[in-house]
């Protein structure tokens, strides 16, 4: 395998927010598609062999299984999936956005505008033509196993609500925050506007001499 060719672009939070702002400004419908086990859909161009897991059928000495599809955990899997889905978006007339490797745009003479934002196995479809959007989703469903989530309501733990009349999209993480509070035993606490007691002055002398790894991990999980 070529370990130097493993890079695959992933849409970050800024890209998603900018795309949502464009969608709100242009009054586009936003739909959400979730690919099932996305990486397993990607073909591997390299020759890659794996040993059999314990309990599997035995092979003759000197034999191994050759992977034809990417597996989760193989270093090439993200890139292979990116190239796989890119092939089909391009075949359907989408052009790669020059400013971002996970955004694909399609404009037609009849005024149809579509934009895709891909985050690994989550695809956001922005469009102003419901018929063309359904045709595209049908095309993808013939290639991959997927779930059509319909209008965007949840994405990466964030809840969305669209105010089309005012061209505004609201988002919040209330559910995720409540789950975190309950898990850490803070569900009884009242909300505050500041993250700590006002007026407290911390210095280097307040830092512990040795780091408690368990407590540090807990703190990192709480603050995100």
C-alpha positions in Angstrom: 0.0 0.0 0.0 1.0 3.6 -0.6 0.8 5.0 2.9 1.5 8.5 1.7 -1.8 8.6 -0.3 -4.3 8.4 2.5 -5.6 12.0 2.8 -9.3 12.5 2.4 -11.1 15.8 2.9 -13.8 16.1 5.6 -16.2 19.0 5.9 -15.5 20.9 9.1 -18.0 22.9 11.1 -17.2 26.1 9.2 -18.0 24.6 5.9 -21.3 23.3 7.1 -22.2 26.7 8.6 -21.3 28.6 5.4 -23.3 26.1 3.4 -26.3 26.5 5.7 -26.0 30.3 5.4 -26.0 30.0 1.6 -29.0 27.7 1.8 -30.9 30.1 3.9 -30.0 33.1 1.8 -31.0 31.4 -1.5 -34.1 29.8 0.2 -33.0 26.3 -0.7 -34.5 23.1 0.6 -32.0 21.1 2.7 -32.2 17.3 2.9 -30.1 14.8 4.7 -28.9 11.4 3.5 -27.0 8.9 5.6 -24.9 6.2 3.9 -24.9 2.8 5.6 -21.3 1.6 6.4 -19.9 4.0 3.8 -16.3 2.8 3.8 -17.4 -0.7 2.8 -18.7 0.6 -0.5 -15.2 1.8 -1.6 -13.1 -0.4 -3.9 -9.4 -0.7 -3.1 -7.0 0.0 -6.0 -4.0 -1.4 -4.0 -3.3 -5.1 -3.2 -4.0 -5.6 0.4 -4.1 -8.9 2.2 -5.3 -9.8 5.7 -4.9 -12.8 8.0 -8.0 -14.7 9.1 -9.6 -13.7 12.4 -9.7 -16.4 15.1 -12.4 -19.0 14.5 -12.7 -18.3 10.7 -12.4 -21.0 8.1 -8.9 -22.2 7.6 -6.9 -21.6 4.4 -4.1 -23.6 2.9 -0.6 -22.7 4.2 0.8 -19.5 2.6 -2.7 -18.2 1.6 -4.5 -15.1 2.8 -7.6 -13.1 2.0 -7.3 -10.2 -0.4 -9.4 -7.2 0.4 -11.5 -6.0 -2.5 -13.4 -3.4 -0.5 -12.1 -1.0 2.2 -12.6 -1.9 5.8 -13.0 0.4 8.7 -9.5 0.8 10.2 -7.5 0.5 7.0 -5.5 3.6 6.4 -6.8 4.0 2.8 -10.5 3.7 3.6 -11.4 7.4 4.0 -9.7 8.3 0.7 -11.1 5.3 -1.1 -14.6 6.3 -0.1 -14.1 9.9 -1.0 -12.9 8.9 -4.5 -15.8 6.5 -4.8 -18.6 9.0 -4.0 -16.8 11.7 -6.0 -16.9 9.5 -9.1 -20.7 9.3 -8.9 -21.4 12.9 -8.0 -19.3 14.0 -11.0 -21.1 11.4 -13.2 -24.4 13.1 -12.3 -23.1 16.5 -13.4 -21.8 17.9 -10.1 -18.6 20.0 -10.2 -16.0 20.0 -7.4 -16.1 23.3 -5.6 -12.7 25.1 -6.0 -12.7 26.3 -2.4 -13.6 23.0 -0.6 -13.0 19.3 -1.4 -16.2 18.1 0.2 -18.6 20.5 -1.6 -20.1 19.7 -5.0 -22.2 22.2 -7.1 -24.5 21.7 -10.0 -26.3 24.5 -12.0 -28.6 23.9 -14.9 -30.0 26.1 -17.7 -33.5 25.8 -16.3 -32.4 27.5 -13.1 -32.0 24.3 -11.0 -29.3 24.7 -8.4 -28.0 21.9 -6.2 -25.1 21.8 -3.7 -23.8 18.8 -1.8 -21.8 18.8 1.4 -20.3 15.5 2.4 -19.2 14.6 5.9 -17.9 11.0 5.7 -21.2 9.1 5.6 -23.6 12.1 6.0 -24.6 14.0 2.9 -26.5 17.3 2.9 -28.4 18.1 -0.3 -29.2 21.8 -0.9 -31.6 22.4 -3.8 -34.4 24.4 -5.4 -35.8 21.5 -7.4 -37.5 18.7 -5.6 -37.9 16.5 -8.6 -34.1 16.7 -9.4 -33.3 16.0 -5.8 -35.4 12.9 -5.7 -33.9 11.7 -9.0 -30.4 12.1 -7.5 -31.3 10.3 -4.3 -32.8 7.5 -6.4 -29.5 7.3 -8.4 -27.5 7.0 -5.2 -29.8 4.4 -3.7 -29.1 2.2 -6.7 -25.4 2.4 -6.0 -25.4 2.3 -2.2 -27.5 1.3 0.8 -28.6 4.6 2.4 -31.2 6.1 4.6 -33.2 9.2 3.4 -33.6 11.3 6.5 -35.8 13.9 4.6 -35.6 17.5 5.5 -32.6 18.4 7.7 -33.5 18.2 11.4 -30.4 16.6 12.9 -26.8 16.5 11.8 -23.7 15.5 13.9 -25.6 15.9 17.1 -27.0 19.4 16.2 -30.7 20.1 15.8 -31.8 22.4 13.0 -35.0 24.4 12.4 -35.6 26.5 9.3 -37.5 29.8 9.3 -37.9 30.0 5.5 -39.9 33.3 5.6 -37.1 35.2 7.3 -34.3 33.1 5.7 -32.9 32.0 9.0 -31.8 28.6 10.2 -31.7 27.9 13.9 -29.4 25.3 15.5 -28.8 24.1 19.0 -27.2 21.2 20.9 -29.7 21.2 23.8 -30.2 17.4 23.6 -26.5 16.7 23.6 -25.9 19.1 26.5 -28.7 17.5 28.6 -27.2 14.0 28.0 -23.8 15.2 29.1 -25.2 16.9 32.2 -27.1 13.7 33.1 -24.1 11.5 32.5 -21.8 13.7 34.7 -24.4 14.1 37.4 -25.1 17.8 36.8 -28.7 17.5 35.6 -29.9 19.1 38.9 -27.8 22.3 38.3 -29.4 25.6 37.3 -28.0 27.3 34.1 -25.6 30.2 34.5 -24.4 32.9 32.1 -20.8 32.5 33.3 -18.8 29.2 33.4 -17.4 29.8 36.9 -17.9 31.9 40.0 -17.4 35.6 39.2 -14.4 37.3 40.9 -12.3 34.2 41.3 -8.6 34.8 40.5 -6.5 31.8 39.5 -2.7 31.6 39.4 -0.1 29.1 38.6 0.1 28.2 42.3 -3.4 26.8 42.1 -2.3 24.2 39.6 -1.6 20.7 41.0 2.0 19.5 41.1 1.0 16.3 39.3 -1.7 15.7 36.7 -4.4 13.3 37.7 -5.0 11.5 34.3 -8.4 10.2 35.3 -9.7 13.7 36.4 -8.0 15.3 33.4 -9.9 13.0 31.0 -13.1 13.7 32.8 -12.5 17.5 32.6 -11.7 17.2 28.9 -14.9 15.3 28.2 -17.0 17.8 30.1 -15.6 20.9 28.4 -15.5 19.2 24.9 
